[in-house]
Amino acid sequence: MNSHYSATPGDVPEPAPPAAPAPPALVEALDSPEAIAAEVSTQLEAFLAEKASEFEAISPDATAIGEALIEFTRGGKRIRPVLLWWGFQLAGGEVRAGTAGDVTVGLAQAAGSLELLHAAALIHDDVIDNSNTRRGRPALHRQFEARHQSSGFHGDGASFGVSASIVIGDICLALSEELFERSQDALGDRHSARELRGIVRRDVMVGQYLDVLAEVIPLSDERIADRAWEVLSYKSAKYSVEQPLLLGAALAGADSRQLEEISGFGLPLGQAFQLRDDVLGMAGDPEATGKPAGDDIREGKRTVLIAETAARISADQLEVLASRLGDSELTDAEVAECVDMITDSGGLAAVESFIADKHAHAATVVDTWAEGAAGAASAERSAASARVRIGSAAQERLKGFATALSYRSS
């Protein structure tokens, strides 16, 4: 027998309210940068050693490719790998060995792939800027120029160095993609992570073009400041800080609100990081930075620092500054005069103020995450507040790292 239910007005039950989202996991602590860097270095060196053997098998002459990449990627601050790792943890991802596919290895591979993307960008950037040094050593194209000379090859050594570095940078970019694909075996294939990975690659390349374009735009251009902020954000700030955090979070399955909150921390911190880099490129200690003081002036960089200075100096001073930007033959005295102009005009003070504001914004977001964890009396309150919740140890680690990025000396 069939049972029928006849409802009269007033008998229809009210629809149940939507279920509250599950409260985000409380992240008590984050792994140390030193431990992360060690794990990533292990996976990266093993991968590059494997690739170096493949290159050598193709031809003994290709041995130089593997040697160059292993040496170029050794050391460094590992900022992007650390941030990808922390993004994974902030979104509730558990990093542990011994699980299916070994999440620790997969995460280290994904983080290492960002380091290879960074290396490819640096190799090409040094060619574009005609830089002589990188991290206190000859830039890669200078190394291959020296190899040409010491080997007694025919033709122009400088041209050979540039050509070799462009190719090796391309190889490094391809290897970055290969290592990321390998990481998916352990971490799982998430569409959002793949999409973000493509965005990272796109933004850094578009940012590089915008940087090249900015160097040929007159300082009097009305969009000089806007252009400088575009280059700062897309060439460096996003792919150095914000996007590694987002990519790590996406690999852990972060929802849209978590990604939005993490972006609110990562983007201003990335901008502070790059603003500090611009200050160091103008007036940093060569012993600490590994590059000559004032190198950005000789390379013609139209940074926010330059834009702020241009807006504050006289027409005569602007003409002098414009004539010197991009002149590789500038004397140290001429560079020093430009640095004095930047300082005396208030341009440097303006950028230091930007750094302080961006750093404070990032620190406030971290405090909000910690307060949300401490003040959540129930699952409902927790779910309605921040989608990232951290304990005091994680709070201290994030704020310490943010300060180190914003106020570093190298």
KASULBEL-V854983 format. One record per residue. N is the residue number from 1. RES is the residue in one letter. OMEGA is omega as a letter, one per 40 degrees, with the letter a starting at -180 (999 if undefined). Layout:
N&RES&OMEGA, N&RES&OMEGA
This chain:
1&M&i, 2&N&i, 3&S&a, 4&H&i, 5&Y&i, 6&S&a, 7&A&i, 8&T&i, 9&P&a, 10&G&i, 11&D&a, 12&V&a, 13&P&i, 14&E&i, 15&P&a, 16&A&i, 17&P&i, 18&P&a, 19&A&i, 20&A&i, 21&P&i, 22&A&i, 23&P&i, 24&P&a, 25&A&i, 26&L&i, 27&V&a, 28&E&a, 29&A&i, 30&L&i, 31&D&a, 32&S&i, 33&P&a, 34&E&i, 35&A&i, 36&I&a, 37&A&a, 38&A&a, 39&E&i, 40&V&i, 41&S&i, 42&T&a, 43&Q&a, 44&L&a, 45&E&i, 46&A&i, 47&F&a, 48&L&i, 49&A&i, 50&E&i, 51&K&i, 52&A&i, 53&S&i, 54&E&i, 55&F&a, 56&E&i, 57&A&i, 58&I&i, 59&S&i, 60&P&i, 61&D&a, 62&A&i, 63&T&a, 64&A&a, 65&I&a, 66&G&i, 67&E&a, 68&A&a, 69&L&i, 70&I&a, 71&E&a, 72&F&a, 73&T&a, 74&R&i, 75&G&a, 76&G&a, 77&K&a, 78&R&a, 79&I&a, 80&R&i, 81&P&i, 82&V&a, 83&L&i, 84&L&i, 85&W&a, 86&W&i, 87&G&i, 88&F&a, 89&Q&a, 90&L&i, 91&A&i, 92&G&i, 93&G&i, 94&E&a, 95&V&i, 96&R&i, 97&A&i, 98&G&i, 99&T&i, 100&A&a, 101&G&i, 102&D&a, 103&V&a, 104&T&i, 105&V&a, 106&G&a, 107&L&i, 108&A&i, 109&Q&i, 110&A&i, 111&A&i, 112&G&i, 113&S&i, 114&L&i, 115&E&i, 116&L&i, 117&L&i, 118&H&i, 119&A&i, 120&A&i, 121&A&a, 122&L&a, 123&I&i, 124&H&i, 125&D&i, 126&D&i, 127&V&a, 128&I&a, 129&D&a, 130&N&a, 131&S&i, 132&N&a, 133&T&i, 134&R&a, 135&R&i, 136&G&i, 137&R&i, 138&P&i, 139&A&a, 140&L&a, 141&H&i, 142&R&i, 143&Q&a, 144&F&i, 145&E&i, 146&A&i, 147&R&i, 148&H&a, 149&Q&a, 150&S&a, 151&S&i, 152&G&i, 153&F&i, 154&H&i, 155&G&a, 156&D&a, 157&G&a, 158&A&i, 159&S&i, 160&F&a, 161&G&i, 162&V&a, 163&S&a, 164&A&a, 165&S&i, 166&I&a, 167&V&a, 168&I&i, 169&G&i, 170&D&i, 171&I&i, 172&C&i, 173&L&i, 174&A&i, 175&L&i, 176&S&i, 177&E&a, 178&E&a, 179&L&i, 180&F&i, 181&E&i, 182&R&a, 183&S&a, 184&Q&i, 185&D&a, 186&A&a, 187&L&a, 188&G&a, 189&D&a, 190&R&a, 191&H&a, 192&S&i, 193&A&i, 194&R&i, 195&E&i, 196&L&i, 197&R&i, 198&G&i, 199&I&i, 200&V&a, 201&R&i, 202&R&a, 203&D&a, 204&V&i, 205&M&i, 206&V&i, 207&G&i, 208&Q&i, 209&Y&i, 210&L&i, 211&D&i, 212&V&a, 213&L&a, 214&A&a, 215&E&i, 216&V&i, 217&I&i, 218&P&i, 219&L&i, 220&S&a, 221&D&a, 222&E&i, 223&R&a, 224&I&a, 225&A&i, 226&D&i, 227&R&a, 228&A&i, 229&W&i, 230&E&i, 231&V&a, 232&L&a, 233&S&a, 234&Y&i, 235&K&a, 236&S&a, 237&A&a, 238&K&a, 239&Y&i, 240&S&a, 241&V&a, 242&E&a, 243&Q&i, 244&P&i, 245&L&a, 246&L&a, 247&L&i, 248&G&i, 249&A&i, 250&A&i, 251&L&i, 252&A&i, 253&G&a, 254&A&i, 255&D&a, 256&S&i, 257&R&i, 258&Q&i, 259&L&i, 260&E&a, 261&E&i, 262&I&i, 263&S&i, 264&G&i, 265&F&a, 266&G&a, 267&L&i, 268&P&i, 269&L&i, 270&G&i, 271&Q&i, 272&A&i, 273&F&a, 274&Q&i, 275&L&i, 276&R&i, 277&D&i, 278&D&i, 279&V&i, 280&L&i, 281&G&a, 282&M&a, 283&A&a, 284&G&i, 285&D&a, 286&P&i, 287&E&a, 288&A&a, 289&T&a, 290&G&i, 291&K&i, 292&P&i, 293&A&i, 294&G&a, 295&D&a, 296&D&i, 297&I&i, 298&R&i, 299&E&i, 300&G&a, 301&K&i, 302&R&a, 303&T&i, 304&V&i, 305&L&i, 306&I&a, 307&A&i, 308&E&i, 309&T&a, 310&A&a, 311&A&a, 312&R&a, 313&I&a, 314&S&i, 315&A&i, 316&D&i, 317&Q&i, 318&L&i, 319&E&i, 320&V&a, 321&L&a, 322&A&a, 323&S&a, 324&R&i, 325&L&i, 326&G&i, 327&D&a, 328&S&a, 329&E&i, 330&L&i, 331&T&i, 332&D&i, 333&A&i, 334&E&i, 335&V&a, 336&A&i, 337&E&i, 338&C&i, 339&V&i, 340&D&i, 341&M&a, 342&I&a, 343&T&a, 344&D&a, 345&S&a, 346&G&i, 347&G&i, 348&L&i, 349&A&i, 350&A&i, 351&V&i, 352&E&i, 353&S&i, 354&F&a, 355&I&a, 356&A&a, 357&D&a, 358&K&i, 359&H&i, 360&A&i, 361&H&i, 362&A&a, 363&A&i, 364&T&i, 365&V&i, 366&V&i, 367&D&i, 368&T&i, 369&W&a, 370&A&i, 371&E&i, 372&G&i, 373&A&a, 374&A&a, 375&G&a, 376&A&a, 377&A&a, 378&S&i, 379&A&a, 380&E&i, 381&R&a, 382&S&a, 383&A&a, 384&A&a, 385&S&a, 386&A&i, 387&R&i, 388&V&a, 389&R&a, 390&I&i, 391&G&a, 392&S&a, 393&A&i, 394&A&i, 395&Q&a, 396&E&a, 397&R&a, 398&L&a, 399&K&i, 400&G&i, 401&F&i, 402&A&i, 403&T&i, 404&A&i, 405&L&a, 406&S&a, 407&Y&a, 408&R&i, 409&S&i, 410&S&999
